[in-house]
Amino acid sequence: MPINKTTQTKSVAAKATTNKPSLNNPAVRPKVAPTKPQPSDEFDIIVKNKPTEASEPSPIFDSEYQYFTEKDINKILSHLDKLRASVYPESYENMDSGGDKPNFPSVCLIGLGRCGSNIALDVASLVHDARDYYLAQYRNDLTKAKEQETRPLKWIQRSINLQSSKTFKPVFLIEPLVMLGDLDKDIEGRIRFSSKGTNGGFIEKYNKLKIMDLSEVHAGGAGNAPILGQYLAKIILNKDTEHFNNQDWKYIHSYLIDSCGIRANQSRLYFYIFSAGGGTGSGMASEFGLAQQYSYINKTFDIKPENSATSQNQSFVFEPIFTSGICILPNISDHQEMSEALHINAGRLLCKYLSEEWNFSYNMDNNERTGTDTNKLRPWNAMMLISNDIMRYAEQNDASNGMQYIDVNSMEKHANQYISQQIFNILTAQSVTTDYDQDYFRRAGIDIGETIRLDANDLFMSLAGPVAIAYAESVVADNAEKIKISDKGQSDLDIDDLFFRSIDLPHFNKTTQAIEGISLLPIEASRYSELLKKYQESGYKSEALKELHFYKHCSSVVSIVSLPKDYKLSYLDLNKLKMHLNNLFPNTTLKRYALVIGASANLSMTTLIAKSPCLSDDFLTLIVSYIKRCFAKSDYRYDDTLDNAVIEFIRADEFDDAKLEAMLEKFENPAKILDTNWYAIKPMYEKKYKELITDKSKFTSINDIRLSVDCVKQAIYYLREIYRHRISKTRIISLNGGVSVSRPDSES
């Protein structure tokens, strides 16, 4: 394919290459020079002029970060008011009487792509249905007839004790703000005419649900190619919001991007839900996350006093936010349903994220211009990983006929329920009192002071990088029944069994209808089952289990324990729980606990395992499959040389990056996924960019967002960093070398 000619001189091109680090090819470890895509036989390359206008570029970031952000503060506040009026129409009508503006929910779910939007919609509908059920029971004091419901709704109804006829335990039901987006012309129709849209008028009733109609930019999906989804997201986020036909988009943009963290926008926790194996969600999610982080970090360093009294009143001195991707990984064990493209797409996302995370958190050698790290971005603080593959184990364990193959819809249903459970628990641990109906406190008689809450800053400091989830729950007795049990000398809670079930292979709890287990297997399923069996038979001695890299190299854990109202977790049980965490995670430098009271009728435990999930078999398999397919030179694409080399690169004392470069091309080749269609698709999408964003200085070629071999290196550097994570016992340092000091711990 011919290479486009440019009129720029070599010196200008060289200057552009030197001064403009690519968004997706960030700075690298020492001795690894950042590079820009170069002309090749397979790709067109367009060298861009740097913008000459002095007023537009951000004072903090290089102009390579071209995300549009609204500069007019009063316009941002006006857009937030418009969105708030649609979210709280009844409250907003009473604003003229002098009442305060209602707060946005502290939590926002952003569902991107078909899978992500379906899951976010599921969470919203489950919470909404459960709340309606709760309010109807409270107001009418009637018991509804039992109906045949889906398992997820049974779980949430059972978990908040909606079916109890003896006693009534009010709980907190949080209704998050939900944003749904897809590169599909008919996303609104798909949602409105789905079972959730037609059943009981949910769409009309749930004002906190907003649909991002982006069809004017693109209406045909991303063709299962994340690079196209990323490029289309870049067009959407680089375009001035005033030039969109859909007026709602500028309100949503001001909420998600322009105002994150400020006083006028009270949302502090953002979940991006998407499928890693697709094109739209996998490509769009990280780009939306980067745009939000770009705006947020810009505000961090922009301390100019605002001239407007209104803006000063709203105070753009802001609060910490915590953002997390919730990433659904494709199944890889069932070869009959295997799709290589899904694995490669997921591998690209994981490689890109590790590269950005390394650059943001560990690479201290790229403090350009200001001597700070402000030129580094990562899309989210953490990325929670849930394997679609392990959902089949829940179905297999529950099936009486021992079925081996589960249809895709069943796996998606189980994945949706599992994610709903985790989001529900995390929301209750993080939410603030303004998220709740104030009457709940009076009805429940709960002392909110007893709850140990995780705020956004706690999560920000505790969770980073890839995160896996362990979950289990148990039915516990109320106070009267608990007294009877204790008189007999029995305990109604087996904390050992609860912890074991949380790290077990996914399975149904037939009592609570919850899906329990770990979201990403540390190693292959049969080997993991054997280790778990030995762990249980030995009386929960973790000598073998804790040697798995998944547990051994974990740097931090966050454990959320949710208790029913009036249930007191004994010190013995709490100490057992901490003992299990300490034994299984020997090298954690940080352990955080949240105790949530009154959010559930059952006792549940969610454990978030940070960073070390990147060393799991599934994670490494997906990354290597992407590198082999899209980077490897022909000699290394068809055997296991590269597979073995990556393992050696992670384990070796020194990383021989020259050896890696010898096996890989400089840039990923999207044609390996799209085949010959790539050569027709690329100019079509670049033409779309030029037509929708007419400022030539802002043009970005698809070549500019290709991942480079430097991204692969940075991902390996991150894996090496986690693989080497250790802690050592504190050594007592003394100036009294000749004095014998007795230590209390040695006397025992």
N, C-alpha and C positions, 0 to 999 in steps of 0.2 A: 504494500500500500504506500502511495507517495507521501512524502513528508511535507507539511505546510512550510512555505518559506516565510521568513520574518524580515522586517526592515531594520531591526535593531542591530546595533554594533555588538561585537564580541564583548567589549568592556561593559556595556550596559547590561547585557545578558549575564555576564559574570557577577556584576554588582547585584542584580536581582537574585541570583542564585545564592550569593553570600548572605544577603541581608534579610531574605524572606524564608525563614524556616517553615516548611509545610505543616499544615494543621495535623496531618496524619503521619508525618514523618518527623516527630519531635526530636529534640536534641538527645544525644546518646552518650554512652559511657566514654571515658577518656580513650583517645586513639581511634574513635569511630566517628568519622566526619559526616555531618548531615549532607544529604545529596538531594538534588531535584531530578525529576524524571528527564531522561535524555532521549533524543530521537532514536528510534529503532525501526527495524523492518516491519514490525507488527503494529506500531502505534503512531498516530499523529501526535505532535507536540506543539503547543502554542506557548511562546514565551511572552509573558505579560509585562506591560509597563507598570511601574509603581505609580499610584495616584499622586497627582501633584497638588491637589487641594489641601490646604493646611487645616481647614476647619472640621473636616469629616472624620479622619482617623482617630481612634481612641488614644488618649494620652498614655495609656498603660500598655496595651497590646500592639504588636505589629499589625500592619494592615492586612496580613494574611487572614486574620480573624475578621471576617466581613459580615458577621451577623448584624442584622438591623436591630437597633435598640432605640426606643423612643426617648428623645432628649427633653421634651417638654414635660415638666413635672406635673403641671396642672392638667395636661391632657391625660397623663397616666392615671391621675386620681379620678378624673372624669370617667375614664374607661372602667376603672374598678367600681365606681358607683353604678354604672350601667349594668355591669355583670352582677353586682350585689342585688340590684333591684329585681333581676330575673331569678336569682337564687332564693331570695326572701321576699316575694311579692306582697305577702300580707303584712310583714313587719315594715316594709318600705312605705306602704300606704299610710302608716301611722307616724311617719317621720316628722310630718308637719306639726305634730303636737309637742315636739321638743324632745322626743326620745333619742337615745343613742343609736347610731348605725349598728346593725347586727354584724357580728364578726364572721369572717369566712371560717369554715371548718379548719381545724389545725392540720388535717390530713387531706391530701389530694391523690387520687389514683389516675394515672394516665395510661390508658390501654391503646396500644398501637398495633396495627395490622389486624387480621381477622382473629387470630388466637388471642392476642392481648386485649382487644376490644371485647371479645366474648367473655373473658375471665373477669375483667373490670365490671362488665354489665352483670355478671353472675353475683359478684360480691355486693354490688349495689342493690340488686333485687332481693338477695337473701336477707340483708339487713333491713331493707324496707318492709318486706313481707313479715319478718319476725317482729318488727316494731308495731306494724298494724295489728298483728295477732296479739301482741302484748297489750296494746292500748284497748283493744276490743274486750279482752278478758278483764282488764282492770276496771273499765267504765261500766261494763254490763254485769260483771261478776258471774259470767256464764262459762260453762265448759263447752267448747266447740266439739262437735262430733269428729271422731278420728277419720281422717281422709287419707287416701293413698297418695303419699307425697314422694318426691325424689329424695334420695339419700342425703344430698347436701342440705335440703330444707329440714329433713328430720334431724340432722346433726345440730343445726343451729337452734331449732326449737327445743331439742332435748338439752342442749348445753346451757340454755338460759331458763330451763325448767318451765316451759310453756304448757306442758301437759300434766302438771301436778294438780290434783284435785284436793289434796290435803292442805298443803301450805302454799303460800305464794311468795316467791322470792324475787322482788324487783331487781332488775339489772340495768346496766348502762348500755344503751345501744347507740353507737356512733354512726352518724350518716356522713360519709366523706364526700367531698366534691369529686366528681368523676368526669374525666375528659376522654372521649373516644375519638380516635383518628385512624383513617385508612386511606390509601391511595386508590379509592374505589368510588366511582360516580354514584353508586347507590348505597352508600353506607347507612344513610338515614333510613332508607326504605328497608334495608336488611334488618336494622334494629327494630323499627316500628312494627314490622310484620312478623317478627320472630315471636316465639311463644311468650317471651317476657313482655314484649310490646303489646300483644293482644290480650294478655291475661290480666284482667282487673284494672286496666288503664295505668299500668306502672309508669310508662314513659311520661304521661301527662302529669302524674302525681309527683314524681321525683324531680323537683325543680333543680336539684343539685347535679343532675346529669346534663352534660353539654356535649354536643357532637361537633367535632372539628371537620367541617365540610371543605375539603381541599381540592375538590374535583376541578376547579377552574385552572389549577396548575397542572394536574394530571389526573386522568380518570380511568386508567387502564391497568393499575397495579404495577408492581416492580418486576414481574416476570421471574420470580424466585431468584433474583440476583441482588444481594445486599448492596453492591456498589451502585446500582441504579436507584435503590431506595434511599441510600445516603445522598446521592447527587440530587434527587428530587427534593429531599428534605432541606438540602443546602439552598436550593432555589427558593423554597417556601420561606426559610428563615432569613435569607438575604434580601428579600423583597420588602419594600416599604409597605406597611400594613394598610396605609391609606389607599393604596392602589389595588386592594382586593375588592371584588364585587360583594363577597360575603362580609357584611358589616360585623357579624359576631366574632370574626377572627381577630380583629384588632382588640376587642375586649379580652378575649382569651389570651392573646399574645401579651397584653399588658399584665395579666394575672400571672402567667407562667414564666415570662422572661423578664419584662421590664421592672416589675415590682417585687420580685422574690426577696424576702427578708425584711422589707420595710414595715413600719408600724401600720400603715394602711392596709397591708395584706397580712393577715394573721396566720396563714398557712405556713407550717414549718417542716412538714414531713411529706415528701413526694415519692411515690412509687411509680416507676415506669415498668409496665407489664408487657411482655412481648415474647414471641417465639424466636429462638436463635436460628432455627433451620430455614426460616422463610426469607423473603426478600424485603417486604415492606417493613415489618416490625424490626427485624434485625438491622436493616439499614437506617431506618428513621430514628430509632430509640436513642442511639448514642449521639446522633447529631442534635436532637432536641436537648439531650442532657448537656452537651457541650455548650449550646447556646445559652442555656440557663446559667451554667457555671461562669461563662464569659461575662454575662450581665452582673451576676452576683459578685464576682471577684473585682470587676471594675468598680463597683460601688464600695468595695472594701478599701480601695486606695484613693478614691475620689473624695476628698474631704473639703472641697470648696464650699463656702457658706452659700446657701441658696438665698436669692434676693426676694423671692415670693414669700409673703407672710403665710400663705396657705401651705406651702411646701414645708416651711419651718414648723408649722403647727403639726403637720403629719409626721415630721421627723424622719429623714432618710438615714439617720443613724439606726442601724438595723440589727436584727437578731440572727443567731446561727440557724442555718437550715440543714436538714439531713436529706439527701436524695439517695434512692436505691433503685437499681434495676432489678426486676424479678424476671429472670431469664429461664425460659423453658427449653431444655436441651433435647435434641431428638433421640429416639431410641437407636441403639447401635448393636444390641445383642441378637435381635431377630433378623436373620439374614433373608428370610422370605419377604419381609417388608422393608428391607434396607434400601435407602435411596442415597447414593453417594453425594448428590448435590446438597442434601440436608446436612450431612456431616461437614462438608467443605464450608458451607455457609456459616455453620456454628463455629467451626474452627477459625474462620476469618474474624468473627466478632470477638472470640476469646483472645486471639493473638493481638488484635488491635487494642483491646482493653488492657491486657497485661503490659503492652508497650506504653500506653498512656499512664498507667498506674506506676510503672517503674519510673518514668520520667517525672511524675508528679511527686512521688513519695520518697524515692531513693536516690535519684540522680542529682547530685549536688554540684555538678560540674558545668552547668549551663546557665549560670546567673548573669545573663547578658544585660547590658545597658544600665539598669538600675541597681544591680547587685542583689536582686530579689528573685523569687521564684514566680513572679507574676506572669511570665510568658509561658507557663505550663498549665495545661488544663487536663482534667479527666472528666468523663461525663457524669459519674456518680461517685458518692463517697464509698459505696459498696455495691456489689452485684450478687444478689442471692440466686443460687443455682438450684433448679428443680429438674430432675431428669424425667422426661416423659417415659423413658424405658422402664424405670422401676415401678411405675404405676401398674404395670402388668402383674407385678408380684402381689399387689393388693388384691387384684381380681383372682389370681390363681389361688391364693391362700383362702379366699372366700368361696371359691367355686367348689361345689360338691362333686362335680364330675371330673375334676382334675384337668380341666381344659388347658391347653398349652398356648393357644394363640388368641389374642384379644383384639377386637376390631378397634380402629382408630377412634371412633366416637366414644367408646367406653373408656379408653385411656384418657382422652381429653376430659371427659366428665370427672374422672377420678383426680386428674391433675387440677382441675378447676376447684374441686372441693378441698383438696389439700392446701392449695394456695389461699383459698378463702379462710380456712382455719388459721393459717399463719398470719395473714393480714389482720384478721379479727383480734388475735392475741397481741400483736405488735401495736395495733391502734389503741387498744385499751391500756397498754403500758405507757403510751406516749401522750395520750390525749389530755387536754386541759379541761377544767370545769366548765368553761364556756361552750364546750362541744356537747354538753348534756342538757336535756330538759331539766330545769332547776327543780321541778317537782319530784324528780327521781330521788333526790337526796332525802327529801322529807318523807316520801313513801317508804324508801328502803331503810331509813334509820341508820345510815352508814356514816361512820366517822371517816371522812375523806383524809384526815390527818394520818390515819394508819397506813395509807397506801404509799409505797415507795415507788415513785413514778420515774420513768426514763424520759427525760426531755430530749429535744433535738440535739443539744450539745453533748449529752451523755452518749447518744448513738454516734455522733460525729467523732468523738474521741475514742470510742470503743470498737467501732466496726470500720474496716477498710478492706478493699480488695475483694476477691471472691469469697462468698459466704455460703455455707451449707446449713441446713436446718434439721434439728432433731425434735420430735414432738410425740407426746403421749398424754393421756388423760385418764382419770379414775373417778368413779362415783364414790362420794364420801357421805357419811351420815350427817344429819343435822344435829343440833345440840342435844335434843332429848334422846335420840337414838344413840348418840355418841356416849352419853352417860351410861346407858344400859350396857353398851359394849365394853366400856372401860371397867365396869363392875365385874364383868366376867373375865377380866384380865386379857382381853383380846384387843388388837388394833384393827381399825377399819381401813388403814392405809398401809400398803406394802410399798414403801418408797424404793426399795431395791428393784422390785418388779417394774415399777413405773419408769425408773431410769433405763432399765434394760429394754423395755418396749420402745423407748424413744430413739434408741440407736439401732434397733432391729431393722430387718428388711421391712418395707411397707406392708401393712396388713390392716384389715378392718377390726376395729373393736366392736364386737357384736352388741355389747351393752350400751355403748354411747353412740354407735353409728359413725364414729370418727375414723379417719384414716391416720394411722400412727406410723412411726418409723422415721428413717433418715432420708433426706431428699436427694442425696447423691451418694452412691455406694463408694466406700474407700477403695475397694478392690473388686475383682470379679465375684459374682453373687455366690457361687458354690463355695469358693474359698472363704468368703466372709462368713457364710453360714456356719462353716466348721469352726472358725475362731469364736463366733458367738456362742456356739454350743459349749465349747470348752470354758469360755468365760462364765457361763451360767452354772455349769457343773462344778466349777472350782470355788463356788461361793463368791463370785464376782471379783476374783483376783485378776487384775488387768495386765499381768506381765507380758503376755503375747499380744493382746489387742493394742496396747499403748505403743507398741513398736511400729505400727502402721504409720506411714508418713502423714496420713490424714489426721491422726491424733498427736503423733510425736512432735510435729513441727507447727502445731497450732499456736498462734501468738496471743490470741485473746478470745474469750467466750463471753457471751451475754445470755444469762438465763432468766427467763420470765416465768414466774410461778403465779398462776391465777387461782384464787381461792373463793369459794362461796361465802356469802354473807354469814357472819357469826362462826365460821370455821376457823379454828386456831391451829396452825401448823406447829407441832411440838418441836422443841429445840432438838430432840433426838432425831426426828425426821429431817429437819433442816441441816443438821450436822452430817447426817448420812448422805444427803444430796451433795453437799459441798465436798465430802470425802470422795464420792464417786467422780466428781468433776476434777478434783485434784489428782486422783490416781490415773484417770484416763487421759488427761491433758497435762503431762508432766512439765511442759516448757512454756506454759502460758505466762505472759508477763502482766496480763490484766484480766481480771474476772469481775464482771458486773452483774448485779442481781436486781430484779424488779419484782415487787410483791404487789399484786393487784387484787384488791378485795371487793367482792360484790359484782364482778363482771361476768360470772358464770356460776351455774349451779353445780358444776363439776370442778374438781381440782385438775388443772392442766399445767404442763411444763413445756415451754419452748426454749430450746438452746440454740443459739446462733454461733456457728463455728467459723472463725475468720481466717482468711489467707491460705491455710493449708489445703483446702479443697482443690486448689490448682495442681496438687501433686497426686490426685486420684487418677485411677486408670482411665475413666471416661474422659476426663478433662484433657489428659495428655494425648489420648487417642484422637480426639477431635482436632486438636491443634496440629498434630503431625500429619493427619490426613489432608488438611488444608495446605500445609507447606509442601508436601509431596506433589499434590495435584497442580498447584498454582505457582510454585517457585522452583521446584527441582529441575535441574538440567536433565536431559533425556536419559543419561546413564543412571540416574538415581531415582527415576520415577517408578520403576517396576520391581525393585527388590527391597530388601529390608536394611540396606546400608544406611539410609538416612534415619530410619527408625532407631537403629542402634546408636547412631552418632548423636542424636538428640539426647538420649539417656546418658551417654558418656559426657556430653557437654554440661549437663546438669550436675553430674557427680564429680567431675574432674576438679582438681585443686585450682587449675588455671583454665580459663575458657579460650580455646584456640579458635578465635573468630575467623582467621584466615582459612581454616579448614572448612568452616561453614560456608564462607563466600565462594569457595571452589565448587561447592555442590549446588548453589542456588543462583538463579537469575537476580538481577538488581531490583526488579520490580515484579509484583504479581501480574499474572496474565489472565485477565477476566475471560478471554476467549476459551480458556480451558473449561470454563463452566458453560458459557453461552455458545460455544462452538463458532461456526461461521456467522451466526446472527450478530455477533459483536460488531462486525465491521459495518453493518447497516444500522445498528442501534446507536452506536456512539455519536455519529454526526447528528442524528435526529434529536437526541437529548441535549447536545450542546447548542443546537439551533433554538430549542425551547428556552434554554437559559438566556441566550442573547435577546430573544423576543420579549421575555418577561422582565429582564433586568437590563435596561438599555444603557446604563453606565458602563462603558467599555472597560474602565479601570477595575471594575468588580467582577469581570468575567473569570470563571474558573473552569478549566478543562477537566474532564473525567480523569485524564492522566494525572492531574494534580492530587487526586484523592486515592490513587492506588497506594496500597501498602508497599513499603520498600523492604529490602533485606535488613535495613537498620531496625525496622519494627520487629522483625523476627529475632534479631540480636537482643533487643531490649526485653522482649518477652522471655527469652532464655535467661537474661540477667535477673529478671524478677523471679523466675523459677529457682535459680541458683540461690538467690537471697533467702527464699522461704525454706529451701532444702537445708540450708546451713543454720537455720534459727535454733538457738539453744539458750537456756538460762543456766546460770551456775549458782550454787549456794553462796550466800553472802559470807565472805571471809572477814573475820575480825582483824582489824588493823590496830596495832597498839605500839605506843612509844615505850611501854614498860616491858622491854624484851626479857629482862631477867626476873620479873615478878610472876609468880604463879597465881593465875587468876582462876578462881572456881566459877564455873558456869552453871546456872540453875538447871539447864537442860541435861547436863552430864550427871547431876546428882540423882536424877530419877533413874 
